[in-house]
Amino acid sequence: MKKLTARLRIGVVGLGRAFAVMVPAFRDPRIGLVAATDPRPEACRKFAKDFHGRTHATVEDLCADPGVDVVYVATPHELHAAHACLAAAAGKHVLVEKPMALTLEDCRAMIGAARKAGVQLIVGHSHSFDAPVLQARKIIESGAYGRLRMITALNFTDFVYRPRRPEELATGAVYNQAAHHVDVVRLLAGGNVKSLRAFTGNWDAARPTDGAYSALLAFDNDVSASLTYSGYAHFDSDEFMGWIGEMGQRKKPADHGGARKRLKGNELALKNARNYGGKRFKPARSARHQHFGVVIASCERADLRPLPDGVMIYGDRTKKLERLPAPRISRVEVIDELCAAVLQGKAPLHGGESAMATLQVCLAMLDSSRQGREIVL
């Protein structure tokens, strides 16, 4: 593998929604966006204008670019494995969006390709990167409030009614949203899921997808976790987060029902218009930490609740907010982990094996719902 420059040079495969919400993090001075490829000419033109970077006609050309150190794979889920393996084979470190892949076989192929090439493989963004979640993990590991016993996590959103490609809608909430939920509870629990029972909901014939799920997870360290998610745009659990949205943005309660109202006409055209390079694209802006709904980690002597401005600690007699400074850059935690892995050789918290374990849980949730029984992992 070639010697790295002082600043990591990133090439982007896919300039869609995932890239759009990562753009603020890519302004970090430790990295530079130098190349990209995307089938949409308008996205490539905007990238060249915004970042003065090169654009390539194919993924293969980008991976062969000698000026690229890291390839960020932000293509549709079903392409993650092929593109990550191409990048690793070219000697590039890999940052790949969640979910890591759609099958465990693909995950193993990605891990094997990275090991063979001697490059780092990091999977993110997922909301287990969020600073309040990482801070809650530190508090749990300190033992200050006794052992962790239980995690309760719930999130109610408008996921089902956001503009989707057909294959994206087909993969549903478990692949797209439980990838966050499971990652968060796995990171906090600190053990491996040994069994689970799950249910999924597919409740709107006009939007045929798994739009909701509930699951009870048992870990091998005697921690349990319950997950509840609905993407049907009725109740909005950001009401419990002070109307701070998932991306750390201030929300308007009066916009109830807005997702359904906006989902009119050609869905793909609407999605492209809102994506990077589209006519309706707006850069992500947030002044608070991101989150994935309500998460409560119950220790023996306190409940810990990550919030957009820190971690609320509900103790035996008192409660207090362990405040975190506002994020200087949205999703900078991803860049922190990437730089530590590539430049310092530090094992990533969100490496391939961890992401594969998360996918294994998501697949087991689908199996449990279909089979109507507990699944032992």
Summary of the structure (lengths in Angstrom):
residues: 377
radius of gyration: 20.1
end to end distance: 36.5
largest distance: 61.7
contacts: 1299
relative contact order: 0.17
helix: 39%
strand: 23%
